[in-house]
Amino acid sequence: MPFREINSKMVEATVVPGQKMFSQRGAMLAYRGEVSFTPNIQGGQGGLMSMIGRRVANEATPLMTVEGNGTVMFGHGGHHIQVISLAGDTLYVEADRLLAFDGTLQQGTMFMGAQGGVMGMVRGQVTGQGLFTTTLKGHGAVAVMAHGGVIELPITPGREVHVDPQAYVAHHGDVRNKLSTALGWRDMVGRGSGEAFQLELSGSGAVYVQASEEKL
């Protein structure tokens, strides 16, 4: 894993020759060694078509390519940072939550309606995060941002996890999600989304939940 947690809001990444990293622009706090930072015009690992797909989906966050030999400290906006390790599976995460990640990971975009059908699309409307989400697949590490810290909840077959959509950060593994209503329509009159909606995740994997209902 290239990331070392300095504290809850800063991580240090090791950059080695011949390997790339990607970070959100403006996330570099300090660095040591011979390290270069260049704007990424191809959307990371995945090439031009991946970039176009994310821009069409309004799911593109400007990235920097990080290369060289040294260490880099990352942080952004005072947000809490969670490091997630992937071992061949796929991470689903909103693009604006990405702080930095291994260049070996394959990037893509997924239409949220593909998981949960129409209710998956409703989820995008309710959370205000759009109908598309970014995917990162392969072996490597990802540093994501959240409000108030993050807890990892395991998802196992037969034991679904219900999450407030506003507190959802990311998930990985072989997981299905759908949006359900916790209250009857009459009870929801005059209420915001709040606990009236729940995001139900089932299958095998993990979901990351932040200690806040605030967006980045």
N, C-alpha and C positions, 0 to 999 in steps of 0.2 A: 504494500500500500504506500503510495507516494505522499500521503498526508499525515502530518503529526498535529494533534490538537494542542495549541498553545494555551488557549482558554476557551470559554464557551462561544466567543465571538471572533476568534482568529485561528487560522490553521496555517501550517508551514508545509510547503510541497517541495519535494526533491526533484530537480530537473536534471536529466542525464543526457549525454550526447546521443543523437540518433532517435530520441523519443520525444514526441510532442505532447503538450497539454493544451487545454483550452480553458479560458476563464472569461467571465463576464467583464466587459470593459469597465474600467474604473475600480476593479476589485483588488488590484495590486497595491499593497501597503508598503512593502520594502522588499529588497532582495540582496543576496550576496552572490558573488561569482560573475561569470560571463553568461548573462541571460538576455535574450532579446524578446521583444513584444511587438507583434505585428497584427494589424487588423485582419480578420479572417473574412475573405470574400466568398468562400465556398461552403460556409455553414458547417465547418467541422468535418469529422469523418462521415462520409456519406455523399460528398461532392455537390455539384451544382444542383442536381435535381432535388436533393434533400433540402437545400436552401430554398429553392423555389416553392417546394411543398409547404415549408413552414411559413413563408411569407404570404402565400395564398391563404393559409389558415390563420394568419395574424398571430402566429406562434413563434416569432423570430425575435431573439434577443441578441444584440451585437456581441460578437465574441472576439477575443484576442488569442492568437496562437503564441504559445510560450515555448521557447526552445533554448538550448544551451547547456551549461554545466554550472549548477549552483542550487540555491534554495530561494524560494519566494514565499512571502507571507501574504495571505489573502484575507480579506474581510470586506464587508460592505454594509453601510447604513446602520451599523451597530446591531445587526440581526444575529440571532443565535445560529450556529452552524452545526449541521449533523453530517458526519461522514458515513456513507453507505458503500459497502463492498459488494460487487456483483461477481458471481461465479458462473457466468454463462447465461444468466437469465436476463430479463428485461425490466428496466425501471421506468415507470410512468410518472412524470413530474412536469409541472408547469414551467415553461422556459424561464420566466423571470425569477424563479427560485434557484436556478443553477448558479453556483458561485464558481466552481472549477471542476474539471473532470479529466480523466485519462484520455489521451488522443487515440488510444486503441479501441475505444468504445464506438460502436456504430450508432449514428444518430438517425432518427426518423420522426414522423408525425403520425399520430393515430386519431381518427375521427371518434370522438367519445360516444357517438351513437352506435358505434360498432360493438360496444359493451353495454348491454342493457336496452338495446333498441331505442324506441322513442323516449323512454325514461332516461336513457343515457344522455340524450340531447337536452332533456329538461334539466338534468344535473348541471350541464354547462351554463344554462341560463340562470339557474338559482345561485350558483357559486360566483357568477360574474367572471369566470375564468375562461369563457369561450367554449366552443364546441370541440376544439382540438387540444391535444396535449403532446408534449415532446416525449420521445422514447429514447433510451440509451440501452444498448444491448452488448453483452460480451463479458470479458474478464477485466476488471479494473475497479477504480474507486471514484466516487462522486461526492462532492461537498455541496449540500443544499442549504438554503436559508429558510428560517422560520421565525415566528414571533414567540418569545417566552419559553423557548426550549422545546424539545421533541421527545416523544416516547415511541418506541417501536412495539407494535402489537402483533404477535404471530397470528396467522390465519391458517387453520387446519381443517381438513375435510370434516364436515358435519358440525363445525363450530364457527358460525358466521360472526363477523365483527361489524357492529353498527357504529358509524362515525358521523358527527355533525359535518356536513359538507364544507362549512366555513373553516373548520379546524383541520381538514384533510391537507396533507402536504404531498405525499407520494406513496406509491406502493410498488412492490415487485413480486415476481413469481407467477404461477399459473392461477391467476385470480380473476374472478368475474365480479363486476359491480353493477348495482342497480339502485335507483332512487326510490324510496318508499315514503309514504306519509305516515307520520306518527299520530296525527290527530285527524278527526273527521273534518270535512270541508266547513261545516258550521262552526266548529271550534277554531278554525283558522281565520275567520273573519276578523279583520283589524290587527292581525299579527304580521310580523315580518317573516322571513323564511325560518330563521332560528331553528328551534327543535321541532318545528312542524314537519321538517324533512329529515330523513336519515339516509346516509349512504351505506348500503349493505354490501359487504365484501365477503365472498365465499371462495373456497378452493384451497390452495396451498401456497403460502408465501408470507408476506408481512406488509403492514400498512404503517405509515409514519404520521403521527398526529401532533399538532402544535398546541401549546397551552394558551391559545387565544383564538378568537374568531375574526381577527383582523387580517386583511390582505396585506401583502408587501407593498 
